Amino acid sequence: MVHIMKASASEGRSGAIVATLAGAGIVASVMGTLLVPLIGELPQLLDTTSANASWVITVTLLTGAVATPVVGRLGDLHGKRRLLLGCVVLLVAGSLICALSGSLLPMLIGRGLQGIGMAIVPLGISTMRDVVPPERLGSSLALMSSSLGIGGALGLPVAAAVAENADWHLLFWGSAAISALIGIAVAVWVPGVPSTARGRFDIPGAIGLATGLVCLMLAVSKGGDWGWGSATTLGLFAAAVVVLLLWGRYQLRTRDPLVDLRTTARRQVLLTNLASVVVGFSMYAQALAAPQLLQLPEALGYGLGQSMLAAGLWMAPAGLTMMIVSPLGARVSSRWGPRTSLLAGALIVAVGYALALALMGTAIGILIFSCVISIGVAFAYGAMPALIMGAVPHSETAAANGFNSLMRSIGITVASAITGVVLAQMSQSVGGHAIPTESGFRVTFILGGAVALIAALVTLAIPRRTASIPALRADESERAGTRAGVTA
């Protein structure tokens, strides 16, 4: 009876729940691009060196990568709504610290807290599985899963407008206010669901994973600055390998692991996570290259001479496109299975990069191919939660989605590193500054398209029989009803 009442309540206010959770995901993802328009000015703004200023971006990636699987497991054990509210509090706190800072150290602390808050996305995905009616679940999950790309694209023009026309601290005052409103909406609209997971939180596992990930992400994100052959970079890579291998061995032997590696090793979960890495790479490669093309001087022959704000506005439709297309991807998953949506998404991304080679010479051309790539990412990202949750126990959904989000973050970080290397190596000196050449951008787009095709090949190896989310929820409801009948 309790189960039926919860389902009815969810149906009555499911629209508000979906809007709240998707809004929370978009706000959290905006934090990742909030300072992108200010990267060149950060050393002056924070009175530090360029190398130190780059940590303002890196620390958010690091804390976000570490937090997503850890917060996901805590959500499974102690309630997802409670952890959602905790993440929102961290977003608000981090934003306020940044808004009040004028030097490097407090900015790093604030940005680190904002990175932890990005765990909202996997928490929101697993919460939807619990509270959204089956007929709305597929489109809701697709929207929530795509919020990373949506927030990133929509945040750029807003951040650029503020950076060009107002005090940069206003960015963080605004993010604090919006995050606070999201927290109120979560408290009002998102219901609490009793935890189904059992056991204790794996503190040694969390420490081991955090250590290994920090070593790996530092090596990947800072290797270009330190030198890929430097002792620091190679030492971090070696430490990451050793720590993560030891962590994996421990996870297989402990009774309540942070990440159930046996479940993660299932073919469907393993290949979906691998696809997440390469799709994340494909998404971020164009997000790094296209704004640079738009802002380079026209005198170069391939630059488009756009202002910071104009470049952001040209990129914004990609985020809107992702938002609009997400429900279509969900319908494809419902009819033909999430594997088909993921495959279609990877192929559409590859087509987008092929278009980039032909259309990179005009601003409208960049808008077109960016939107095509965003359509593919929306299909792919919307399919991933269905594939993951169709293969893991209900009690592990938040942890499994957190691990999947981690895989996307690794793909994004690797894309940032490799794209940076390509554009740096294929550059020319103009006015004493290293400027990427047209060939460098073309190689970047070719690389992005090739990685998208790899994602398609990985998807083909995923088992064909993968349940759609509505079918999965219907099965769960039937099992729950059976258990309730037996209990009665």
N, C-alpha and C positions, 0 to 999 in steps of 0.2 A: 504493500500500500504506500509506504514511504517513497519507494522507487517511482511509482506511478505519479505521485504528487510532484516529485522533483521534475519529472519529464514534462508534465503539463506546465509547470511554472517556467521552465526553460523555453517552451514553445511560445508562451505569451510575451516574453520580453527578449527573445533571441536576437531581434534586430539591434537592440541597445547593447546587448552583450557583445555581439560581433563588432559593432562600431567602436565600442570601448577598447576591446582587445586589439583590433587592427590599428586604432589610433595610437594606442600605447606602443605597438611595434614600430609604427612610422616615426613617432617622436624619439624612441630609443635609437633608431637607425640614423636619424638626422644628426645625432651627436658625432657620428663617425665622419661626416663631411662638414661639420660646423666651421672648422678652421681652415678648410682647404683654400678658400680665397685669400687667406692671410698668411699662407706659408712663407712667402717671400719677405714679409714684413715682421714676422715673429721675432727675429733676433733684435731688431730695434725696439719693438714693443715691450719685450721682456728683459732688455738690457743684457743679452747673453750672446754666445756664438751661434753660428748656423748649425753646427753639429749638436749643440745642447738643445737648441730650439726644436730640432727634429724629434726629440723625445716626447714632445707634447702630442704628436701624432702617434708615435710608436707605443706609448704607454697605454693608450686606449685600446689598441689592437691586442696588446699583451693581456691586460686584465679581462677584456672581453673573451678572449680565447680560453683563459683559465676558468672563468666564471661559469660559462655556459653548461658544461657537463656537471660541475659541482652544484650549482644552483638547481639544475634539473633534478639531480638525485635528492637534494633537500626537499624539493617540491613534491616528489613522490612519497617521501617519508612523512613530511610534516604539513602538507597541504599546499596546493599550488597558489590559491588566492593569497595566503599569508606571504609567500615568497614574492608574488607579483607586487604586493604593496611594499615589501622590503626593497625591491628593485627600484620602484618609483621614488621611494625616500632617498635612495642613493643618487638617483638622477637629479633630484632637487638639491641635495646637499652638494654634489659635485658642481652643479651649475652655479650655486651661490658662492662657493669657494673661488671658482674661476672669475665670477663677476666682481669679486672684491680684491682680486690679485693683480699685482703689477710686476711680479717677478716670476722666475722659473719654478721654484720649489712648490709654492701653493698651486700654481697652474698644473703641475704634474700630479699633485694629490687630487685636485678636482677632476682632471681628465681621467685619472685612474678609476675614480668612483663612477664616472659616467660610463666607462667601459664595462664595469660590473653590471650596471643597469641594463645593458644590451641583452642580458639573459632573458629579458621580457619576451622575446620572440619565441624561443622554444617552450617557455612556460605557457604562453598564450595558445600555442598550437595544441599542447596536451590538455589545457583547460577546455578548449572547444570540444575535444573528444568527449568530455564528461557532461557538458551542459547544453550543447547546441543540438536541436532536433536533427534526426538523420537526413531529412530532405534538404536541409540547409547546410549540412556539415561540409560537403565537398567544396562548395564555393567559398565558404567561410575559411576553411583551411588554406585554400589557394590564395585568398587575399592576405591572410596573416603571414603565410610563408613568403609572399612577395613583398612584404612591408620593408624588408631590408633594402631592396632596390628602389622602391617607391620613395621612401624617406630620403635616401641618398640623392636621388635626382631632384626632388622637390626642395631639399634643403639648400642646394647650391645657389639658385638665384636669390633666395631670401638672405642667405649669408653674404652674398656678393653685394646686394643692395645696402645692407647695413654697413658692411665694411667700407663701401665707397662714400656713404653719405652720413655716417654717424659714428659715435664712439664704439669701438669694438666690444667693450664690456656689455653693450646693449644686447648682443647675441646671447649672452649667458643669463642676463636678467629675463629675457624673453623665454629662453628654454626652461628656466626655473619656474616661471609662471605657468607655462603650458604643461610641464610635468606635474605640477601641483594639481591642476585641473584634471589631468588624467588620473591621478591618484584618487581624487574625490569620486570620479566616475567609476573606477574599479571598486571602491568601497560601497558605492550605491547599487551598482548593477550586476557585478560579477558574483555569483553565489559561491559559497564555500562547499566543497565536496569532500566527504570523509576520505582519508588516505586509505588506499588498498595495499600499499607496500608494507612489508614487515622487515624487521632487522634494525641494526644500528648503522649510523653514518660511518663510512670508512675513512677515518681521519688520516691514517698512513697512506691510503690510496690517493686521497686528495692532495696530500703534500707531494707524493711521488709524481703524480700527473702534472701538478703545477710546476714542479722543478723541471721536468722533461720538456714541457711545452714552452716555458720561458727560455730555456736554452735553444730550442728549435726555432722559435719565432724571432728571438734576438738575432740568431745567425742569419736567418733568411732576410729579415727586414733591415739589418744594419750591415750585412756583408758587403754591400756595394760601397759603403763609406769606409769601412775598416780594411777592405781588400779581401777578395774571396779566398786568397791563398794565405792570409795572415794567420798568425798563431791563435789569435783571439777567435776568429771565425771558425777555423778548423777545430779548435778546442771545444767550442760550444756545440758544433755538430757532433763531435765524438761523445761529448757528455750527454747530449740528447739521446743518442742511440743507446748508450749504456743504461741510462736512467730509465728510459721507456721500456727497454727489454726487461730490466729487473722489476719494474712496475707491473708489466704484463704477467710475469711469472707469479708475482704476489697476488694479482687479481684472480688468477686461476686457482689459487690455493686457499684464499680466504672465504669464509662462509657468506659474508655480506659485502660483496665487492662494490666499489664505486661505479664501475662499468662492467656489466656482465659480458665478458669477452666471448663466451660461448654463444650467446645470442648475437653479438656483433659479428661473429664469424659466419653466421648463416648466410647462404649465398645471396639472398635477396637484400639483406641489410648491408652486407659487405660491399656489394656492387653498387647499391644506391649511395652509400657513403663515398665510394670512389668517384662516382659520377658527380657528387656534390663538389668534390675538390676541383674537378676540371670545368664544371659549369661555373663555379665561383671565379675561376681564372678567366674564363671567357667573358663573363659579365664585367669584370673590373678592368680588363685590358683596354677596352674602348672607352670606359669611363675616365681613364687616365690620359689616353691619347687625344680624344676628340676635343676636350676643352683647350688643350695646348694648341692644337691646330687653329681653333677659332681665334685665339688671342695673339698668335704670332703676327708680326708685321707683314702687310701685303707686299712690301718691297722685296721680300724673300722669294716671291713667285709662287709660293704654296700656302703661306699664311693668309688668314682672312681678316686680320685687323680689327677684331671685335673687342669691345671693352669687357672688363670682368663681369659686369652685370649682364651685358648682352649675351655673353657666352653662356652664362647660367640660364638665361631665358631660352636660348636655343636648345639647351639640354633638358629643360623641364618637361617638355611633352613626352619624353621617354618614360618618365615616372608616371605621368597620367595614363599613358598607353598601357603600362603594366597593370595599373589599377583597373582599367576598363576591361582588359583581356582576361584577367584572372578567372572570372566566372565561366568564360568560354572554355578555358583549359579544364576547369572542374567538370563541365558537361562531357568533354571528351573522355576524361578519366572515368566518369560514371557509366558511359556507354561502352567504351572499348578497353577500359582498364588504365591505371596510372602509368604502367609501363609504356603504353602507346603515347601518352601525353609527354612523358620524359623524352622519348625518342623524337617525337615531333618537335619539341622545344630545342633539343640539341641541333637538329637539322636546320631549323629556322635561324638559330644563331649563326650557323655556318653560312647560310645564305646572306645574312646581314653583313658578315665580314667580307663576302665576295662583293656585295654592293659597295662596301666602304672603299674598295680599291678603285671603283669607277666614279664614286660620288664625293670623294674627299676634297674636291676643289671648290665647293661652294657651301655656304652655311645651310642652305635648304637641303643640300645633299647629305650633310652630316646629320641634320634632323631626321631625314628619312631612314638612313641606315641605323641610327641609334634607336629609333622606334621599332624597327624590325628586330634588332637584337633584343630589345626589351620584351617584345612579344614572345620570342623564344624562351627568354629567362622566366617569364611569367608562367608559361606552360611547364617548364622544367621544375621550377621551385614549387609550384602548386602540386606537382605529382609526388614530390619527395616525402612529405609527411604521410601520404596514403601508403606508399611502399614500406616505409619504416614501421608504421603502426599496424600494418597488415601482417607483420612478422614478429612482433615483440609482445610479451604479456602486457595486459592493461596496467599492471602495477609498475611498469618500467617505462611508460610512455614519455614522461618528462625527461628522464635521464637519456633515453634513446634519441629524442629530438634535440636535446642539448648536445649530444655527441655529433649528431648530424650537422648542427649549426657550427660546431667546432671545425668539421671538415670543410664547410664553406669558407670559414675564416682562414683556414690554411691555404685554400685555393686563392683567396683574395690577396693574402700576404705574398704568396709565391708570384702571383701576377704582378704585384707592385714591384717586387725585386727584379724579376726578369725583364719587365717592360722598361724599368729604369736602366738596367744594364744595356739593353738594345738601343734605347734612345741616347744614352750617354756615349756608347761606342760609335754610333753612327751620327756624329754631330760635327758642326763646323763652328769656327770662331767668328763671331760678329760683334764688333765693338768691345772686344775683350770678354764676351760671354759665350759659353758653349750652347749652341742652338741645335736641336735635333734637325737632321736633314729630312727631306721628303722621303728618301729611301728608308730611313729609320721608321717613319710612320707606316710605310707600306709593309715592311717586315713585321712590325707589330700586328698589323691587321691580318697578315697571312698566318702568323703564329696563333692569333686568337681563333681564326677559322679552323686551323688544323686541330687545335685542342678541342673545339666543339665537335669535330668529327670523331675524335677519340671518345668523347662523351657518348656519342651515338653508338659506337662500337661496344662500349661498356654496357650500355642499356640493352643491346641485343642479347647479351649474356644473362640478363636477369630472367628468372623463370617466367614463362608466359602466363601461368595461372596466378594472378595477383588480384586479390579481392578489392573492389571499390570501397570507398569509405562508407557510403550508405549501407552497403551489404554488410560491412563489418559491424557497424553500429546496430543494424537489425539483429544480427546474430548475438551481439552482446546483450541487447534488450531481451531477447528470447531466453538467453541463459539466466539473466538476472530474474526474469519472471518465474522461471522454473525453480530457481533457488528460493525465491520468496514463497512459492507455493509449497515447497518442501518444508520450509521453516514454519509456515502457518499450520 
